[in-house]
């Protein structure tokens, strides 16, 4: 996979953000890279924003996907200010309108900018469960719910991409997105980067079903060439196999 990087760095002062169900006041720490956008291949960009949790700066990924004369946003940036910066970058560097957005689960690294997007006239969609869990957690609530994702393993079309509900994993409502023309799977936070040796934040995880969720993804998209995790570096299908190693190591 060839990466052609285009970076836009913004110094952000983010307010109160939520990780899982816990709130943490966050100021831009020394070394926080702000917002970065990297073109993975023609028509697909990965946006990465940052937040601090327990004194450690963490990156959070999302995707921008081109469809003809407009764009689809897969997850907001991490918080309102970062999402505003992302929309500015898109307008300046790509110059196409964002037609719609998708939040892949209820945590604030996925929904934190939903209100900013909807104020900009961009409808935000999610799994129906995400709406309920976001409201319960006090996170921004996506206004629109996808249908047809009631059962683990179900898929539904979302324009040129396909949404998979693999069942609970990192969160009970986590969904994945398949880009068929690119053979690319956006796994979100249900998939960990290859360099990690743990399952990350499991406060809201469905540990019993998570291994099956990964098997659903592997069965649905055996032709995947690129896999994008919610945090960290993209890889290939080995990221899905790596998840099974992490399950074994954690006793899941």
Legacy VTK file of the C-alpha trace (Angstrom):
# vtk DataFile Version 3.0
C-alpha trace
ASCII
DATASET POLYDATA
POINTS 252 float
0.000 0.000 0.000
1.464 3.351 -1.044
0.960 6.284 1.282
1.112 9.857 0.011
0.951 12.129 3.033
-0.680 15.501 3.205
-0.640 16.884 6.707
-2.578 19.739 8.227
-1.568 20.380 11.847
-3.746 22.409 14.129
-3.116 23.451 17.724
-6.320 22.464 19.441
-7.653 23.251 22.903
-10.264 20.558 23.396
-12.814 20.777 26.180
-14.534 18.010 28.053
-14.385 14.743 26.114
-15.692 11.323 27.037
-13.823 8.048 26.740
-16.259 5.235 27.394
-18.464 6.544 30.183
-15.774 8.533 32.006
-15.161 12.253 31.475
-11.682 13.786 31.423
-10.688 17.455 31.078
-8.098 17.680 28.345
-5.707 20.446 27.344
-3.344 20.236 24.369
-0.198 18.739 25.907
3.348 19.361 24.657
3.931 17.253 21.564
0.263 16.850 20.630
0.339 16.717 16.812
-3.184 18.139 16.458
-5.000 16.961 13.336
-3.314 14.979 10.559
-4.720 13.805 7.238
-2.958 11.200 5.100
-3.999 10.088 1.630
-3.924 6.285 1.619
-4.746 5.981 -2.079
-6.653 8.039 -4.663
-10.036 8.930 -3.206
-9.349 7.714 0.353
-7.815 9.735 3.170
-7.236 8.765 6.806
-7.784 11.546 9.336
-6.110 11.220 12.721
-6.877 13.362 15.747
-5.570 13.134 19.299
-6.709 13.183 22.905
-5.140 12.566 26.297
-6.265 9.728 28.547
-4.520 9.093 31.873
-1.703 11.421 30.813
-1.015 9.615 27.520
-1.717 11.106 24.088
-3.687 8.681 21.899
-4.392 8.911 18.149
-7.815 8.179 16.683
-8.415 7.362 13.015
-11.322 7.938 10.663
-11.687 7.922 6.881
-12.709 10.358 4.149
-13.984 8.525 1.065
-14.678 10.126 -2.304
-17.842 9.172 -4.176
-17.951 10.917 -7.557
-18.469 14.625 -6.765
-18.875 14.333 -2.992
-17.332 12.762 0.105
-18.376 10.345 2.847
-16.898 10.759 6.328
-16.367 7.634 8.407
-16.255 8.859 12.008
-15.807 12.434 13.120
-12.517 13.646 14.491
-12.030 13.367 18.258
-14.156 16.244 19.521
-15.914 19.317 18.193
-12.842 21.514 17.644
-10.924 18.795 15.840
-13.953 18.106 13.640
-14.248 21.793 12.774
-10.574 21.745 11.782
-11.176 18.637 9.694
-13.995 20.306 7.761
-11.748 23.309 7.086
-9.019 20.986 5.798
-11.461 19.126 3.564
-12.779 22.357 2.083
-9.287 23.717 1.430
-7.462 20.587 0.269
-10.165 18.472 -1.399
-12.812 21.046 -2.202
-15.753 18.628 -2.371
-18.825 18.627 -0.124
-19.298 15.975 2.568
-22.572 14.266 1.679
-23.004 12.214 4.867
-21.116 10.787 7.837
-21.153 7.572 9.849
-20.295 7.000 13.507
-18.980 3.485 14.064
-19.846 3.314 17.786
-20.925 5.530 20.650
-17.603 6.584 22.224
-16.581 10.217 21.783
-13.669 9.439 19.474
-16.406 8.414 16.972
-19.323 10.712 17.862
-17.569 13.700 19.423
-17.961 15.848 16.318
-21.467 14.725 15.337
-23.119 17.981 16.369
-20.559 19.979 14.363
-21.241 17.869 11.287
-25.010 18.159 11.585
-24.746 21.931 12.151
-22.822 22.045 8.868
-25.709 20.257 7.120
-24.013 16.841 7.076
-26.374 14.049 8.211
-24.755 11.618 10.636
-25.781 7.956 10.648
-25.076 5.098 13.045
-26.287 1.737 14.290
-29.578 2.246 16.201
-27.874 1.031 19.368
-25.317 3.821 19.013
-28.049 6.417 19.377
-29.233 4.912 22.649
-25.753 4.320 24.092
-24.577 7.804 23.081
-27.517 9.370 24.878
-26.887 7.267 27.981
-23.198 8.254 27.987
-23.917 11.946 27.412
-22.167 11.920 24.043
-23.467 13.612 20.873
-26.235 11.468 19.374
-26.232 10.736 15.610
-29.579 11.828 14.185
-30.085 8.951 11.734
-30.175 5.183 12.290
-29.203 2.520 9.771
-31.619 -0.349 9.212
-30.948 -4.024 8.587
-28.223 -4.433 11.202
-30.189 -6.164 13.932
-28.245 -9.433 13.796
-24.495 -10.009 14.058
-23.098 -10.637 10.602
-25.694 -8.492 8.804
-24.661 -5.863 6.264
-26.341 -2.863 4.656
-25.422 -0.568 1.781
-24.327 2.984 2.564
-23.799 4.489 -0.855
-20.691 2.988 -2.442
-19.581 1.349 0.815
-21.034 -1.503 2.846
-21.615 -1.461 6.592
-21.141 -4.671 8.594
-22.478 -5.210 12.091
-20.166 -7.979 13.309
-21.757 -8.058 16.745
-20.332 -6.718 19.967
-16.594 -6.295 20.317
-14.824 -3.185 21.566
-18.378 -1.932 22.155
-21.747 -3.620 21.770
-22.666 -1.347 18.853
-19.387 -1.301 16.895
-19.726 -1.504 13.118
-17.179 -1.896 10.313
-17.150 -0.436 6.799
-16.111 -2.223 3.612
-14.824 -0.258 0.611
-15.271 -2.828 -2.181
-13.518 -0.932 -4.978
-10.419 -0.534 -2.795
-10.563 -3.921 -1.020
-10.249 -1.935 2.180
-11.885 -2.718 5.538
-12.309 0.049 8.077
-12.438 -2.006 11.252
-12.751 0.884 13.683
-11.999 0.196 17.325
-12.982 -3.474 17.027
-9.578 -3.928 15.357
-6.267 -3.117 17.046
-3.061 -2.120 15.276
-0.367 -4.759 14.790
2.032 -3.100 17.253
-0.316 -3.388 20.223
-0.176 -6.224 22.731
-3.520 -5.667 24.460
-7.228 -5.114 23.778
-7.174 -1.487 24.894
-10.171 0.062 26.616
-12.545 -2.808 27.417
-14.869 -0.920 29.799
-17.777 -1.272 27.353
-16.555 -4.338 25.483
-18.462 -7.521 24.691
-15.536 -9.803 25.443
-17.554 -12.983 24.999
-18.563 -12.130 21.427
-15.567 -10.123 20.215
-13.690 -13.146 18.756
-16.826 -14.084 16.794
-17.142 -10.495 15.576
-13.680 -10.723 14.046
-14.547 -14.077 12.487
-17.645 -12.462 10.929
-15.402 -9.815 9.345
-12.934 -12.393 8.083
-15.721 -14.479 6.558
-17.415 -11.477 4.963
-14.276 -9.952 3.449
-11.619 -12.600 2.762
-10.402 -10.445 -0.132
-9.472 -7.513 2.132
-6.034 -6.140 1.324
-5.982 -3.146 3.673
-7.377 -3.028 7.214
-7.685 0.272 9.092
-7.846 0.125 12.906
-9.546 2.766 15.009
-6.206 3.687 16.579
-2.702 3.322 15.167
-1.229 2.195 11.869
-3.149 0.521 9.026
-2.085 -2.925 7.880
-3.410 -5.914 6.000
-5.568 -8.905 6.950
-2.919 -9.877 9.477
-4.507 -7.291 11.791
-7.584 -9.529 12.023
-5.443 -12.575 12.790
-3.562 -10.502 15.345
-6.847 -9.949 17.157
-7.170 -13.690 17.788
-3.682 -13.659 19.309
-4.746 -10.848 21.607
-7.877 -12.775 22.612
-5.788 -15.825 23.467
-3.264 -13.779 25.401
-6.020 -12.051 27.387
-7.935 -15.274 28.047
-10.951 -14.067 26.082
LINES 1 253
252 0 1 2 3 4 5 6 7 8 9 10 11 12 13 14 15 16 17 18 19 20 21 22 23 24 25 26 27 28 29 30 31 32 33 34 35 36 37 38 39 40 41 42 43 44 45 46 47 48 49 50 51 52 53 54 55 56 57 58 59 60 61 62 63 64 65 66 67 68 69 70 71 72 73 74 75 76 77 78 79 80 81 82 83 84 85 86 87 88 89 90 91 92 93 94 95 96 97 98 99 100 101 102 103 104 105 106 107 108 109 110 111 112 113 114 115 116 117 118 119 120 121 122 123 124 125 126 127 128 129 130 131 132 133 134 135 136 137 138 139 140 141 142 143 144 145 146 147 148 149 150 151 152 153 154 155 156 157 158 159 160 161 162 163 164 165 166 167 168 169 170 171 172 173 174 175 176 177 178 179 180 181 182 183 184 185 186 187 188 189 190 191 192 193 194 195 196 197 198 199 200 201 202 203 204 205 206 207 208 209 210 211 212 213 214 215 216 217 218 219 220 221 222 223 224 225 226 227 228 229 230 231 232 233 234 235 236 237 238 239 240 241 242 243 244 245 246 247 248 249 250 251
